[in-house]
Amino acid sequence: MTLKISSVHCAAIVGIAVYLLAIVQQWTMLKYLLKPTVTLLIAYPTKGSSGIFWGLLFSTLGDICLMLPYDMFVPGLLSFLVAHILYTVSFRNAPISLSWTAVPFGTYVAVMMTALYPGIVKEEMVVQVGVVIYMLVISVMAYRASLSGNVMLVIGTLLFCLSDSILAWDKFLHSYAWCEFGIMLTYYAAQLCIAIVHTVDNA
């Protein structure tokens, strides 16, 4: 299958580049404008695939929650949790079964939860439970993508795991200057990979 990137996704790629520049230059207002806009641009060409499209809309809501100068982490976490569930059930040609590929994803959850424990244990119970559920759901999403046989989809879900791992490390353990750039680069790349696959499928 030949991947064809739509003109809207090309515009999203330009928006991503400008957003990453805004992070480096600390252009806060431009970041506020671009963050949800770019995700909506990624979403638009997937409107023929309702699960992916709505997942991206919930991701946009999560973007807004996490970028506001208020403690909206739990609503943001819930928004992305719904998005990942929608993605998981929308992946085509991905059987619901167990195989040896579940082992690395289970290991990923165990390692991340062990590493994050010192920071998460200081949070409220709703955050602790939410993070555990979220880690399990995103791992199931990546695992199901691995059964689809679609390389682009696998790359997208693994990038999502990487993005959320950096975000969790940044929030619960230790923040580094490069974290925001790394989170958003891998996040947008992940969303694009997932969206492009489903745009092509519906072309």
Secondary structure, DSSP 8 states (H G I E B T S, - for coil): ------HHHHHHHHHHHHHHHHHHHT-HHHHHHHHHHHHHHHHGGGTTSHHHHHHHHHHHHHHHHHHSSS--HHHHHHHHHHHHHHHHHH-TT------TTHHHHHHHHHHHHHHHHHHHTTS-HHHHHHHHHHHHHHHHHHHHHHTTT-HHHHHHHHHHHHHHHHHHHHHHT---TTHHHHHHHHHHHHHHHHHHHHHHHT-
